Amino acid sequence: MSFYDRMEELYGLPAFTFPALEAPTVLPEPDAVAWLINGQPDAVAWRSTVGEPLVEEECWDEAFDRFCAEVDTTRVRALIVGSWDDPLDTDPSQVIEALLAARDRLPALRSLFLGDMVAEEAEISMISQTDVTPLLAGFPALEDFGVRAGESQSMGRVQRLEFPALRHDALRRLTVQSGGLPADVVRGVGASELPALEHLDLWLGVSEYGGDCTVADVEPILYGDRFPRLRHLALRNSEIQDEIAVALASAPVVARLEVLDLSMGTLSDDGAAALLAGQPLTHLKKLDLHHNFLSESFRQRICETLEPAGVEVDVDRGDAKLDDDGGPADRYVSVAE
């Protein structure tokens, strides 16, 4: 799966793209939308000699400076960072520096997403990233943080997501979207002190694109000691989805969850059987297993076990295909490249 559309909302607010140069638009109230700031938009300039339209590129920093000049940023609650300059070869260090430099002008900011790009700008596996934790340290009141990440090389240096362990007292929601999440990022999240965290969504991906995490790397999250308020846990889009399901069957964190999400991965009957044979799941509000490689009989069994208890169950197979004999074909995650 690729991203062909931008995010439509963030923090419960509709997304609004800050307009390009020479694109007059009536701007909404600063606190009524999630503002998407995108680098290199098509902006029309005019040649003074012949009057022919010329496409002018505006880098992300310039667009952000213009945003800060035209919008009352003291009222802005949510920001979406789109494409910065050449995201296939350049990590967002300058974007992070610009946001941190403007933090005193963003006192109401509660939600931030880094890397909302569509496929024509960069496939998820190719989005350069870096250490994003300075944003969390710099915005201690942030409640919602998300990042989309891949990996690239420039001048012999690997540019990929980093998330060393930290403490953040306000963060309630953390989302990391990736086609291959490095194990050290998973370990960093699991070792972080996030006492307010309610919603954790990790896309683990595949080894081909850097997703080298194992169940052992996920175990600190399954204990849940550092996330006492966690209610929604998504460990999805994984090529080791069965192994994760086996571990969750006895994981202490499950008893206090409202939503468990193992979707978008390679889940088969083996993983689902372990999940059903483990601790009760009837307390859940929702079990999300969409995009799976379950047999029809097992999909029915899951529904018959949990739906009478009021659990919303999503076992839609989506684009996951089975062999003609009902067994899984070469299993694949929903988002990799």
N, C-alpha and C positions, 0 to 999 in steps of 0.2 A: 504494500500500500504506500502511496505517496501522498503528500499534502498538496492538494490542488486549490484549497480555499483557506483563507485566513481565519483566525479565531473570530468567533462571532460575539463572544462575551468574555468578561473577566470580572471576578468579584461581584457577580450579579449585575454588572453594568454592560450595556451594549457597546461593542467596539466601534470606534470612530477613527478613521484615518485622518491624521493631521494633513491638510491639503498641501499639495506641491506649490512651488513658486509659480506666480502668475496664474493661480487657479483660485480666484475669489470664491469663497464659500462662507456662508453664515455659520459661525462656530456655535456649538452647543454650550450650555453652562459647564464650567470646568469640572463640577462634581457629578455630572449626570451621565458621563460616559467613561469607558476605558480608552485612553488615548493611544493609538498606534503611531509610533514614530518610525518612519522608514527611510533608509538612506537611498540615494540615487533614484529619486522619483523623476518622472519625465516632466521637466519644467520648460516652458516655451520662453525663449529669449528672442530678441529681434536684432538682426544685423543693421547697423546704422546706415550702411552704404546701399544695400540692395533691398532691404526690407524682407528678406526671406526668413522663415521660421527656422530656428536652430534649437535642437534639443540640448539643454544644459543639465549637467549632472550636479546634484547637491549631495554632499556627503552627509553621513548620519549626524556628525557633530554640528554641522551647519543647520540641518533641519531642527535639531534639538535646541540650538541657540535661538532660532526663530520662534520655536514653540514657546520657550521661556519668555520671549519678548512680547508675544501676542496673546498669551493665555495667562490668567491669574493662577499661577501654579500653587499658590497657598491653599487652593481649594481642590486640587487634583487628588483623586483617591486611588486611581489605577492607571498604570502605564504598561504598554506592550512595546517591546523593542523588536522591530522587524529586522530587515536586512541591513547590516552595516556594510562598510566598504570592503568588497571582495571577501565574503565570508568563507570561501573555499580555501583561501590562503592566509587570511588575517583573522586572528582571534579578537574577541570583543574587549580587549584591555582598555582601549581608548573610550569605548562606550561606558565601561564601568567607571573609569576615571571621571568622565563628564557627569555621570549621575551622582557620584560621590561629591563632586565639586558643587553640585546644585542642591545638596541635601537640605540646606537651611531654607531653600526656596520651596521645598516639598514637604512641609510639616504634616500634611494630611495624608500622605501616601501610605496606603495599606496593602497594595497588591502590585506585584511586578512580575512580568514574564519576559524572559530573555531568549530571543531566537525564533520568533514567529515568521517562518519563511515558507513559501510555496515551492514546489518542485522546480519550477523554472529558474528560481534564484539559487537553490541549493537543495539537493537531496539530504535527508536527515543524516545519513552516514558521513556526509562530507562537510557538515557544519563545524567549523573550527571553534574550539572552546578553550577555556582557561579556568583558573580558580575563581569561582563565583561567590565564595563565602565573604569576601570584603563587602559585598552588597548587603548581606545580612548583618554584618557587624556595623556597617555605616547607617543602616536604617533599623534601629532597635524596635521601632513600633510596627514594623512590617508584619502583617498577618498571613499573607498569601504570597508564596514565591514559586515560580516555575521556570524551567529551562529546557530547551531542546538542544540536543548535543550529538555531535559525531566526532570525527577525528580527521586531521589533515597533517601534512608535513610541509614545513617551509624552512629553507636554509638548513636542512638537516635536523630541524627541531620538530618534535611531535607536539601538535596543538590539540589537546583533548581536555575534557572536563576534569576538574579537580574539586573535591569537596572534603577538605580536612575537617575533623571533628571540631565542633564549636558548641557554644551554649547560646540559645536565643529564647527569651522568656515570652515573647508575644506570638511567635509563628504558630498558626493554626493549620495551615495547609502547605504541603510541600509536594511538588510534581517534578519528576525528571523523566523526560521523554527521550528515548534513545533506541537505535537499532542494535546497539552493542555497548552496554554500560560497563565500564571498567570495575573490577572487583574492589579497587581501593576507594571508589566513590561509594559503593554499597557499604563498605566497612566504615567509611567516614560518617555516613548518615546514621548507621547503627550505633556508633560510638558518641553521637552528639547528644547533648542535653537539651531536649525540647519539651519542657513540661506542659506547654499549652497545645501541643500538636494533636489534632483530631483526625486529620486526613493525610495519608501518605500514599503516593502513587508513583511507583518505580517501574519503568519499562526496561526490562533486563536485556532483551535482545539476544544476539547470537555471537558465537566466538569468532566467526568470519569477519565481523565488524567491531571486534574488541570487547565483546561481552564475555569476559572470562570469569564471572563470579560463579561460586559454587554454593551449595546449601549451607556450608559452614560460614560463608561470608554473610548470609542472610540471618543466621541464628540469633544474633543479638537483637534484631528487630522482632523475631518471634517470641523472645522472652518479654519484650515490651517494658522493661524496667524504666527506661529513660523516657518513655512516652505514656505516662499514666492516663492521659485523656484520649488516647487513640480509639476511634470508633469506626474508621473506614480505612481498610488496608487493601491496597492493590499491589500485588507482585505479579506482573503480567508481561505479555509479549515475550515469553521466555522459551528457549529451546530445552530447558530443564524443568518444564512446568509440572511433569509427573513427580519429580523429586521434591519440588516445593510443596506439592499437595501432600505427599507422604509426611513431610516435616510438619505441616500445618495440622495434621490429624491429631497431634498431641501437643501442639504449641500453646503455652499459657496465654498468649495474647488473644486467642480466638474467643475465649469466654466472654470478653467484654466488647467484642466487635458488634457493630450493627450491619456493616457491609463488608463482605469478603469478595475480592475481585481477582480471579485467576484467568481472565480472558486474554484473547489475542495470541495465545501461545500454542504449544504442541500437546495439550492435555489429551490423554487417551483413557481408555477404560481402566487401566492399571492405576493411574493417579486418582481417578474418581472413586474407584473401589476403596482405596486407602482412606480417602477423605470421608466417605460414608461409614467406614468401619471404625473410625476414630471417635473423638469426642462429639457430643451432640451439636448439631448445627441449627436446631429448630428455634433458637433464640434470635437468629439473624433476621434482619428486615429484608436483606437481598443477598443472593449468591449469584455472581456474574461469571459465567463460563463461556460467553459468546466467542466465536471462532475457536472451535475445538475439533478433536478427531475422535469423538465418542461414537460408539455404535448407537443405532436407534433404540435398542433395548435398554442401554444404560442411560440414555437421555431421558427415557420414560421413567426409569427407576428413580432417578434423582428427583424428578418432578413429583412422583407419587410419594416419595419419602418426605419432602420438605413443604410442598405447597399446602397440604392439609393443616400445617402448623402456622400458615400465614406468611411463609417466606416467599418473596418474589424471586423466581428463578429464571435466569436467562441462559438457555442452552442452545441458542441459535447457532447453527454451524457456520453461517456466513459463507465466506469463500474458501473455507477449508474443505478439501475434497478427499473422499475415501476411495479405495480401490473397488473394483467391481465386486469382489468377494466380501466387501464390508470392512476389510481391514484398512488401516491407515496407509496412505501412499507416503512418499517422502514428506515427512511433516515439516511445516514451515510456520514461522511466526507471521503475524499480520504486518509488522513494520520492521524492516531490516535495512534495505538499501535506501 
